[in-house]
């Protein structure tokens, strides 16, 4: 059993080059997790200084790996964004004039290596079953013979470990995270780096950095065996984390999940607007939990109004929930069942939209 006190002492023996203090004393260790034979934490470096702290991260990993009984170590390096100064109100040109010379939105540059397509699964609000849809859609894509990965980008409520029956921190080999593999899917989640009951008390920039690192520093594929599609389960909403990830990462398309009622569709519209503004094509809407409880046909009507494809509806099915709780996608558990066939139809339309 790894002793937490011994871990803290080992990390405090690694010196912060800026302050001259140990990592613990310098406040660089965030979310420290110590389990039976493993340890991990997030090291938050000052804005713009990740290059300086990369060797420090390596030294911290080496110090933990050298501890007797230590089997796995994970150290995630993030950079805190410097706070912006309060804007000063001044006179200026009209919006029509300034728009003519306004710079374009930032061009995404952090595309994951050896990944052919990146697909975002999004929702304007939580509670619509987005993660359940993302996991089963990924399984349906894999059933078509594609090499598929899933990234759980919902850092505040990671559900991928439960839905795929995963546990244990991933290995870190040759400068890259090695994703777990379950039910034919490569999978990565911040939930694999922390305890199941840990609360992720992270500011937006820190969460964004962690997601970007999991996205671009995970070995999703190789030159010989590239990944066909990476399904990214985005956090619900249209806030800072979503916008930062979308702007930094080239996305080939997005799927929006909604339940049929108006309170959910209103937020689905906002999600579609977000993707429009950052030039990410919305491949279509999926109506989840369709049926007598929440209604039926709302997402299809909304898709027509927005001018996007209606990808299909999925019933409110207890088996779908039970399979997720058991750690196996229903698409994999019952490949010939009605729900699996509905997901297969959705996957076929997504493949067409992604030109795979």
N, C-alpha and C positions, 0 to 999 in steps of 0.2 A: 504493500500500500504506500503510495507516494505521500509524503508529508507536506502539507501546504506551507508550513513554516520553513521547511527546507527549500521549497520552490522559491519563496519570497527572498530567502537569503541568497540563493543562486542568482536571481535576477538583480538583486541589489549589488552584486559583485560586478555586474556589467555596467560600465560607466557611460553616462550621457555626455557626449563630447561638448555640448553647449554649457551645461551647468557644472560639470565635474562631479555630479552626484550619481548614486546608483539609480537604476531605472525606476525602482519603486519610490525612492525618495524624491526623484525628479517628477513624479506624477505621470510618467509615460505609459504605465501599465494600466489598461482599461479592461474590465470584464474578465478578470483572471478566473479560469476554471481549472480545478484540480480534481481528477478522478483517480481510480484505482491504479492505473498504469499510464496515465497520460496527463498532459497539461496544455493549456493554450490561453492566449490573450490577444487583445488588440493593442497595438502600439500607435498612439496618435502623435504624429510629428507636427512641428510648426508648419504653417503654410509655406509651400515652395521648397521644403528642405527634405523631401523624401530621399533624394540621392545621398545626402549626408547620413541619413539614418538607416539606409539599407544594410551597410555593414554592421550596424548596431543590432538590427533585427537578426542577422545571421549569427552574431555572437551570442545573442540571447537564446536562439534555437540550439546552438552548440552547447551552451551551458546546461540547458534542460535535458538534452539528449545524453549528456555525460552522467546524469544522475542514475544511481543504481535502481533498476526496476522500471525505468522509463521506457515505454514501448512506442508512444506516439507523441509528437509535439506539433503544435500549430501556432504560428505567430503571424498575424495579419497586420501589415503596415498601412496606415491611412494618414492622410494629411488634412489638418484642419484648415478650412477656408478662412482667410483673414476677414474680419468684419468690415463691412463697407461703411464709409463715413456718411453721416447724415447729409442728404442732398441740400444744396443751397438754392433757393428759389430765385430765378433770374428771368429777365425778359428774353424772348427768342422768336424764331420764325414760326410760322404756322405749321400745323401738322402736314398739310399738303405739300409744303415746300421741303420740309425736312425728310419726308418719306422718300423723296427722289434720290437722296444721297445716303439713305440709311444702309449700313452694312447688312449683308445677308446673315441668316442664322448660322451659328457655328457648325462647321462641317464635322461630322463624327469621324474620329480617327482610331478609336480603340476597338476595332473589330476583332473578335476572337480568332486565333489562328486555326486554320484547317477546319473551318465551319462554313458550309456553303450558304445556308440561309439561317437568319435569326427571326423568329416569330414571337411577337409579344401577345400574351393573353391578358386582357385588361378588363376592368370594370370601373364605372364611375363611383361605386359605393361598395362597401363590404356586405357580406351576408347573402350574396347571390349565387354562391357555389362556384366561384371562379377557379379556385385551386383544384376542386374536384374535376371540373371540366378540363383544366390544363393537363392534369395527370392522365386522364382517360383519353384525351385527344392525342397526347404524346404516344400512348400505348397503341392507339388506332393507327397512327402514322407508322410506328414500328411494325405493326402487323402487315403493312403494305411492303415490307422488305427494306425500309429506310433505316439508316443509322441515326438514332434520335437521342438527344440529351435534354434534360430538364434542369433549369436553374430556378430555385425558389428565391425570388428577389424580395419577398415580403419579410423584411428583417424584423419587424415588430410582431409578427404572428406567423412564424414559419410552420408549415403543415406538411411539407414534403416527407420528412422522416417518418411521420405517422402513416401517411398514405401509401408509402412504398415499403414500410416495414424496415427502415434503416436505423442504425445506431452506430456510434463510434466515430471518432474524428478521422477524416481522410488523411492519407499519407501525403507527404510533401517531398517530391523526388526531383532532383536536378532542376530546382528553381520553379517547379510547377506543382499545383495541387492535383492529386490523382482522384478523380471522382469515383464515388461508389457506383456499382452496377446492380440494378434490381429489375426484374421482369423485362429484361432486354433494353433497359434505359440507363444511360449514364446520368448521374444525379448529383447535384451539389446544392447545399442549403446552409445558411448561417446556423440553423438549428443543429447541424452536425458539429459545430465548433463550440457549442455551449451546452449547459445542462438543460434538460427539458423544462425545468421550472424557473430558469433564469429570466429576468425581465431585461429586455434590451433598451436601456436608458441611453439612447444615442441621439445627438443632435442631427439635423438633416444632412449637413455636409459629411459628417462621419459615416452615416448610414450609406450615403451615395458612394463614398470612396470604397467602403467595404463591398458593395454590390459590384462596382466596376472592377475591383480586384478579383472577385470570384469569377466574374465573367471572362476577363482577359488573361488571368493567370492560372486557369484550370486547363488541364490537358484534355480538351474535349475530343480532339482527333489528332491524327498524324498525317504527314504528307502521303503515306502509303494507304492509310485508311481514314479519310476525312469524315467528319460528321455531316450528314445530309441536312439536318435541321436541328436547331437548338430552340426549344420552347422556353420562353422566359415568363414565369408567373409573376406579373407585376403586383406591387401593393395596390390596394383599392384607392380610388381617388385620383386627383390631378394635381398633386402638390409638388414640393421641391424634389423629393426623391425620384418621382416618376419623370419629371422634366429633365433633371440632370442626367439620368440614365439614357433617356431617349436622345438627348442632344449629343451625348458623348459616344453613343454606340450606333452604328448603322443598323437599322432595322429594316427587314425586307417586307414586313407587313405586320398588321395587328388584327387580332380577333377580339371583339367586345362581347362580354357575357352580361346578360341582363335577365331579370325575371319579368313576367309580362305586365306587371302593374305600373302605373304612371310614375309612382314615387321612385322606382328604379330606372325607368326609361329616361326620366329627366336627367339623371346622372350619366346615363349611357351617352346622351347627346353631348354632354360636356367632355367625355372621354374622346368621342369622335372629333370634336372641335380641337382638342389638344393635338391629336395626331395630324389633323389637317394643317395646323400652324407650323408643325415641325417637319412637314413634308413626308410623313410616313403613311403609306396607303392602308386604309381600313379594308381588310379582305372581306369583312362581313360581320353580322350580328348573330349570336346564338341565343335562343330563348331557353333558359333553364327553369326547372321546377314548373314546367307547363302543365296545366290541368285545372280541375275544378277548384283547388285551394287558392291558387294565386291568379287564375285566369289563363287565357290562351289567346294567342294571336297578336299580342301587343308589340312584341319585338319584330314580328314580320311586317306589321303596319309601319313601325318606326323605320325599318330598313328601307322601305319604299319611299318614305318621306325624306330620308337622308340620301337616297340614291346609291345605296350600297347593297351588296348581296345579302340575302337572308340565308344563312348557312344551315339552319335546321332548328328543330325544337327537341328538347329532352324532357321527359316526364319527371315528376316528383316521385322517385322510386326509392323505397326503403332499402332495396338490395344495393343500390349505388352507395348509400351512406354506410351500410354494414361492411361492404367490401373495403371502403376507404379506412374505416376504423380497424379492420383486420390487416391492413398493410398490403393489400393487393388490388390493383385497379379492376373494376368489374369487367372492363373490356378484355383483360387477360384471364380473369377467373371464369367468365362465361362468354367465350368468343362467339358463340352461335345465338346468344340471347338477343332480345329486342333492343336493349340499351346499346349493346355492342354494335348492332347493325346501324343504329342511328348515328353513333359516333363514326362508324366507317363511312357513312354518307357525308358527314361533316368533313372528315379527313380528306375524302376525295376532292371536295370543293376547295379545301385549303391547299392541297397539292397543286391544283390547277392555278390558284391564285399566286402561288409561289413559283410557278413554272418549273417544278421539279420533275 
